[in-house]
Amino acid sequence: MDVGAVLIKLKANSMANVEAWQQELNARKDEAIETLKAEGVYVESWFHVQLEGQDYLIAYMRAVDIPRAQQIGRESSFPIDQMHKQFKKNWEKGYRATLLVDLENTQ
């Protein structure tokens, strides 16, 4: 199982687009989950952080194979994945996180 996270610096004045994206994903949750199944993703979570006036997103993923999941996502024809690709235009830069500890309760 792969675990990954990324910190995404947003372009200035992107929060209205973030909120629209969030609402769209939540409204189309079943469709979004179908894309996760196709990608072999078990968990995908998104967080907003504001540091010193700058907006960031944190994306967390747990998947069978993250590089493969990302490749499937890039090649996807699901309409919701096309919407997500458009949303990425709000990103200024991404910073990959290094996994230090991964604890899982399997009970």
Secondary structure, 3 states (H helix, E strand, C coil): CEEEEEEEEECCCCHHHHHHHHHHHHHCHHHHHHHHHHHCEEEEEEEEEEECCEEEEEEEEEECCHHHHHHHHHHCCCHHHHHHHHHHHHEEEEEECCCCCCCCCCC
